[in-house]
Amino acid sequence: MNESFDIAAVTYDSTFTNSKIGELQRNLVHEHLIKKLPINQKLDILEINCGTGHDAIWLANRGHRVIATDISLEMISIARSKQQNNNSNVKFEQLDINKLETFSSEHSFDLIFSDFGGLNCLSQNQLTQFFMTAEKKLKPNGQIIGVIMPKHCIIENSYFIIKGDLKKAFRRNTNNVVMANVDGTDVATWYYDPKNIKKITKNLFSIDKIAPIGFCIPPSYLEPFFKNKLRILRVLKNLDIFFNRFSFLSKYSDHYLISLSKK
């Protein structure tokens, strides 16, 4: 899997991080984090699947102490190149999420964070093991916040139905692995609705919040169509802000944010 993300790293920022759609979806996530994280407390945060480091640097600039990890050494290399003034609040390290139990045994964390489908790279057995290991890495009352792709996305369904591609229209709606294209390389992907996460984590975590991310803002592969239609994107952004108060829409969005607290 690391080879796939090494390939994707080269274009990841241009195709997602710095895209109009990517910025809008990430801003929604950041708004949730601003509301969720304490104002006057500096947290110890572990980020899983940090990609090219945008979220980690954002969290560090807010004063939190961040260790950001990714399986891809190329992603980590790009993330390190973005560090300004040798910001000591953030460290980037290579880590296979499936080897979390071996990582940083001397540290415990207030928050473990994974953005934009990082947890979708895990099979159900791997995801179950991740939550079991993550629970041990958290301080008392620690949290996990994940941004996950569900089994349905209304915009994606509609787009591919209009194109007459029914296979792609409903490709998420399966318990089996799907080879998803990420910047020109295939990545093994599993899709999870909120109820799947609740079932996996029920003995370890309580659910604090579930919110749709991208119910109206389209998936990033539609950037070529929308990048010059900024008025339409602004309307979709405002609709997304309105609808993200309705948690039941999470299973129909491009992503959803789920916040869990350690029992």
Secondary structure as UniProt FT lines:
FT   HELIX           2..12
FT   HELIX           13..17
FT   HELIX           20..36
FT   STRAND          44..47
FT   TURN            51..52
FT   HELIX           54..61
FT   TURN            62..63
FT   STRAND          65..70
FT   HELIX           73..82
FT   TURN            85..86
FT   TURN            88..89
FT   STRAND          90..94
FT   HELIX           97..102
FT   TURN            105..106
FT   STRAND          109..114
FT   TURN            116..117
FT   HELIX           118..121
FT   HELIX           124..137
FT   STRAND          138..148
FT   HELIX           154..162
FT   TURN            163..164
FT   HELIX           166..169
FT   TURN            170..172
FT   STRAND          178..182
FT   TURN            183..184
FT   STRAND          185..189
FT   HELIX           194..201
FT   TURN            202..204
FT   STRAND          205..213
FT   HELIX           220..222
FT   HELIX           223..226
FT   TURN            227..228
FT   HELIX           230..243
FT   TURN            244..245
FT   HELIX           247..252
FT   STRAND          255..262
//
